[in-house]
């Protein structure tokens, strides 16, 4: 994690960055770019799925974010919400590692 300069580079490495395709006035649906490390992408996906499954045992901001995405007026599809949670996890992990801060759920809910 320390070799990356920002979270966008980690997203590209994990192959969850957004790929937009458009031609003239025609714009296609956004997809994730699958050019990076597919094992890492799969591992992160299963990690977030496990967090969602075990939400009653412990609290974390990633599951809260998933619930927020699913409760919007126009609810996000399940896989879209999970990939958004992976993106958020990578951003949080990058920040915590760069600054040497331990994770604290009470701090994430206060901000």
C-alpha positions as CSV (number, residue, x, y, z in Angstrom):
1,X,0.0,0.0,0.0
2,X,2.9,2.4,0.7
3,X,4.2,2.2,-2.9
4,X,1.0,3.9,-4.2
5,X,0.7,7.7,-4.2
6,X,-3.1,7.9,-4.0
7,X,-6.1,5.7,-3.7
8,X,-6.8,6.0,-7.5
9,X,-3.7,4.0,-8.2
10,X,-4.8,1.3,-5.8
11,X,-8.2,1.1,-7.5
12,X,-6.4,0.7,-10.9
13,X,-4.2,-2.0,-9.4
14,X,-7.2,-3.8,-7.9
15,X,-9.0,-3.3,-11.3
16,X,-12.1,-1.6,-9.9
17,X,-11.6,1.8,-11.5
18,X,-14.4,3.0,-13.8
19,X,-14.2,2.5,-17.5
20,X,-16.3,4.9,-19.6
21,X,-17.1,4.3,-23.2
22,X,-18.7,6.9,-25.4
23,X,-18.7,7.7,-29.0
24,X,-20.1,11.0,-30.1
25,X,-23.5,11.5,-28.4
26,X,-23.8,7.8,-27.6
27,X,-22.7,6.9,-24.0
28,X,-22.6,3.3,-22.8
29,X,-23.1,2.0,-19.3
30,X,-20.1,2.4,-17.0
31,X,-18.2,-0.7,-16.1
32,X,-15.2,-1.6,-14.0
33,X,-11.9,-1.9,-15.7
34,X,-10.7,-5.5,-15.4
35,X,-7.1,-5.0,-16.4
36,X,-5.5,-5.2,-13.0
37,X,-5.0,-8.0,-10.4
38,X,-8.1,-10.2,-10.6
39,X,-7.2,-12.2,-7.5
40,X,-7.1,-9.0,-5.4
41,X,-10.4,-7.9,-6.9
42,X,-12.0,-11.3,-6.0
43,X,-10.5,-11.2,-2.5
44,X,-11.8,-7.7,-1.8
45,X,-15.2,-8.6,-3.2
46,X,-15.5,-11.7,-0.9
47,X,-14.1,-9.7,2.0
48,X,-16.9,-7.1,1.7
49,X,-19.5,-9.8,1.2
50,X,-18.3,-11.4,4.4
51,X,-18.6,-8.0,6.2
52,X,-22.2,-7.7,4.9
53,X,-23.1,-11.2,6.0
54,X,-21.6,-10.8,9.5
55,X,-23.0,-7.3,10.1
56,X,-24.7,-8.4,13.3
57,X,-21.4,-9.4,15.0
58,X,-19.5,-6.1,14.6
59,X,-20.1,-2.6,13.3
60,X,-18.0,-1.0,10.5
61,X,-18.4,1.9,8.2
62,X,-18.2,-0.2,5.1
63,X,-21.5,-2.0,5.9
64,X,-23.1,1.3,6.9
65,X,-22.1,2.6,3.4
66,X,-23.6,-0.5,1.7
67,X,-26.9,0.1,3.6
68,X,-26.8,3.7,2.6
69,X,-26.4,2.8,-1.1
70,X,-29.2,0.3,-0.9
71,X,-31.6,2.7,0.8
72,X,-31.3,5.6,-1.6
73,X,-34.5,6.6,-3.4
74,X,-33.0,4.8,-6.4
75,X,-31.3,1.8,-4.9
76,X,-28.1,0.6,-6.4
77,X,-27.8,-2.9,-7.7
78,X,-26.1,-5.3,-5.3
79,X,-22.9,-5.8,-7.2
80,X,-22.6,-2.1,-7.9
81,X,-23.0,-1.3,-4.2
82,X,-20.4,-4.0,-3.2
83,X,-17.8,-2.6,-5.6
84,X,-18.5,0.9,-4.3
85,X,-17.8,-0.6,-0.8
86,X,-14.6,-2.1,-2.0
87,X,-13.6,1.3,-3.3
88,X,-14.4,2.9,0.0
89,X,-12.5,0.2,1.9
90,X,-9.4,0.8,-0.2
91,X,-9.6,4.6,0.4
92,X,-10.0,4.1,4.2
93,X,-7.2,1.5,4.3
94,X,-4.9,3.7,2.3
95,X,-5.5,6.7,4.6
96,X,-5.0,4.6,7.8
97,X,-1.8,3.0,6.6
98,X,-0.3,6.3,5.3
99,X,-1.0,8.1,8.6
100,X,-0.4,5.1,10.9
101,X,-3.8,5.4,12.5
102,X,-5.8,2.4,13.9
103,X,-9.4,1.9,12.7
104,X,-12.0,3.2,15.1
105,X,-15.7,2.8,14.3
106,X,-16.7,5.6,16.8
107,X,-14.5,8.1,14.9
108,X,-16.1,7.2,11.5
109,X,-19.6,7.6,12.7
110,X,-18.8,11.0,14.3
111,X,-17.6,12.6,11.0
